[in-house]
């Protein structure tokens, strides 16, 4: 076997068996040389073709850069980006929402707004104040919507007047160094009743099954509950803890000292029991009394 390197690429010419090479003599050697020479020419032609393709790609890239530079210069000369009246709110530059992970377009208000634009500006202020959990100053609101502070203050005053004239259920007040929307005093009794009413949340069958195991076998550890149910109960335990139907009552005296769970006074109140001993027995279930 003859190994030959041509421009960092190896060309292998297999010459047959050694004894056959001796028999063929000089004629075989000449044929091998011609084969190697033909392969050398093929490699040279392929390399030259690749060089021509690279040169053509460089020329196309250079032409593209020149064309792009020419377009930018033409836009600057024509003043395409200097006229604010040509800006379309629908084509506003998007901003990235940190929570959603996506781009949300933010419409810009014109520098010389008409009455329709000002009405939309007041509605925007109202939505921001409604959604905010903290007071918002006029300067911050102006920065968010992209208007001057003077325009923001004037339209906020108009917004407060509109809320009063339309007898909306909330009013605009200054609070904590900013502005907030407050529910009017007329609705305070209803809000107080709403706060005092407790919504009874229904438990899923899986949650009831887990709660029953804890109630009858308390104190019980998580491993015992999962052994009885045959599935993982971590999320159900957290849900029952959040609703204050169960609580941690200690740790088991076994390796790892896992937490032990038991019921709470709220569990007794929820199910109308005076004591945990009032739970129905297995005998009552079998007799159909429950």
N, C-alpha and C positions, 0 to 999 in steps of 0.2 A: 504494500500500500504506500502510495506517495502522497505526502501532506505538503500543500503549498499555500502560503498566505498572500492574498491580494487585497490591499487597502483595507486591513483590519477584518477581512472576511476570509474564512477558510474554505478552500476548494479541495475536495478529496477526489483523487483519481485512483480507482481501484484497478490494479494491474493484473489480476488473476493469480494463479498459483506460480510458485517460484520455478518449478521444473518446467512449466509450460512457457515461462518467459525465456528460459535458456534455449528451448527448442525454436522458438520463433526468431530469436536473435535480434539483429539490427532493425529488421522490418517492424517488429512489435514495438521496439523502443521509439522508432520514428512516428508510429501511429499515436503513441501516448503523448509525444511532444506536440503533435498536431492537435490532439484533444485539449491539452492544457492551453495551447495558444488560442483555440476557439473560445474556450471558457474565459480567458483573459479579456478578449475583445467584448464578449457579452457583458462582463462585469463593468468594463469601462463605459460601454454605451448606457447601461442602466444608471451608473453613477452620474454621467453627464445629464441624463434626463431628469434625475432628481434635483440636480443643481439648477437646471432651467426652471423647474416648477417653483423652487424656493425664491428665485429672482423675480418670477412673475407675481408671487404672493406679496413680496415686499413692495413692488411697484403699486399693486392694488391698494395696500394699506396706506401707503403714502398719499395716493390720490384721494382716498376717503378722508384722511385727516385734513387735507387741503380744502376739500369741499365743505367739511363741517366748520372749519375756521371761517370760510367765506360766508356761510349762512349766519354764523354768530355776528360777524361784522356787519352784515346787511341788516340784521335785526336791530343792532345798536344804532346804526345810522338812521333807520326809519323810526326809531323811538317806539317800538312795538310794546315795550314793557314799562314805558313811562306814563302812559295814559291810564289813570285809575278807572275811567268810565268804561274801558274795554274789559275790565275784569268781570267775569261771570260768576255769581255765587255758586252755581252748580258745578263749576270747574275749580272749586277751591282746593288748595293743597291739603291732602289728607294728613292727619296726625295719628300716631300709634296709640291705641288704647292699651295701657299697661295691664289691665286685668283680662281683657278679652283676647289680647294678643293679635289684634287685627287693626287695619287702618280705617279710621272714621273720618269722612270729609267734614270740614268745619266751614260753613258758609260765612263770608265776610260781609259786613254792612258797608254801604257806600259812604264816602266822606261827606257827601251832600245828600242826606236821606230825605225822602219825601214823607208825607203823612203815613202812607202804607208801611214804609220801612220803620218808622217810629213805633207804629202799633205792633209790628212784629218784634221790635226791640223790647217793648214792655212785656210782651208775652214771654220772651226769652228770659228776662229778668225774673218774672214770676215763677217760671219752671225751675230756675236755678235756686231761688230762695226756698221753694217748696221741697226740693230734693236735698238741700244742704242740712247737715246736722249741727252746724255752727253758724254764728253770725257772719254775714258777708258785707264788707265795706263797699262804698261806691267805687273806689279806685280799683278794687279787686274785680268787681263786676265789669268795669270798663275794660280792664285788661283781658278778661276772658272773651268778651264779644268783639273787642277791637275798636272801641269808640273812645272819645275823649272823656275825661272825668266830668267836665261841665255838662256834656250831653247826658251822661249816665245819671248825674244828680237830678237834672231837670226831669228826665223821664221816670225816675223812681218816685218823685213827688207826684207826677201825673198818675202813676200806677196806684199809689196810695189813695188818691182821690177817686179813681175808678172803682177800687174795691169797696169804698164807702158808698158811692152812688149806686152801684149795682147790688148792694147789700149782700156781698159775698160772705160766707161763713168765717172767713179769716181776715185779719187786718195786718197792715205793715207797721212795724214798730222798730225803734232803735233799741238795741239791746247788746250789751257786752262789746261795745266799740264797733258795732255793725248793725245790719238790718236783718230782721227775721219775720216770718209770718206766724202770727198767733191766732188761735181760735178765739172767736168773740165770746164775751162773758155770757151771752144768752144761752150758749150751748154747754156751759160748764156742768149743770146738773146731769145732763145725759152722759157726758164724758166721765163723771164721777161714778155713775151707775155702771158704765161699761167697764171701768177698772175694777169695780167690786165683783162683777160677775165672773165666775170661773168657768172656763170652757172644759167640759168633760171629754177627755180624749179616749177614744176607743182603743183597746189593745187587740193586737193580731192574735190569731190562734197560737202561733209559736210563742209569742210573749206570755200569753196566759198559761201555756204548758210549762214554760220555764218558771213563771211565778208560782205555780202550784207545787212544783218540785221543791222550790225554796221554802214555801210556807209549811209543807208537811215534813221536810227533812232538815230544817234549820237547826243548828248552823251547818251549812253545807259548802263545800268548795267547788270550784268550777269544774274540776276533773270529774267529780261525781255527777254533776248535772249533765255533762257531755256524755258520760258513760250510759246514763239512763235514756237520753234523747237520741244518742247516736250521731249527733251533728255538733258543730262548733257553736258556742253560745256567747261568744265575746260581744258582738253587737247588741244582742238582746239584753245582756247584763248592763251594758252602758245605758241603753234606753230606759230600763227599769230604774237605774240609779238616778238618771236625769229627772224622772217623774217622781222620785222620792218614794217609791213603793218598796224598795229594798235598800239595805245599807250594809256596810262592812261592820261585822260584829267582832272580829278578831282574826287570829291566824291559827291554822291547824298545826298540831305538834307532830308533823311528819317532815321528811326531808324537803327542803325548799321553803317551808313555812308558808304555804299558799293562803290567800285571803279566804275568810269564811263569810258567807252572806246570810242575812236574815231579813225578815219583814220589818216594816216601820209602822208607827201609829197611823200614818196616812193610809197605809194598806188596810188597816182595820176600819177606818172611817169610810174608805172607798167601798168596801164590801159589806158595810153594816154589821161589823163584829165588835163585841165588847172585849174579847180576849182571843188569843190564838187558839185557846182550847175550844172555842165555839165553832171551829172549822168542822164541817160534816165528816163523819168517819167513813171508812171503806164499807162498813156494814150497811150504813144508810144508803150508800150508792147502790150496793147490790140489791137491797130491798126496794129500790126504786123510789125511795122517799125524797130523793134530790133530783 
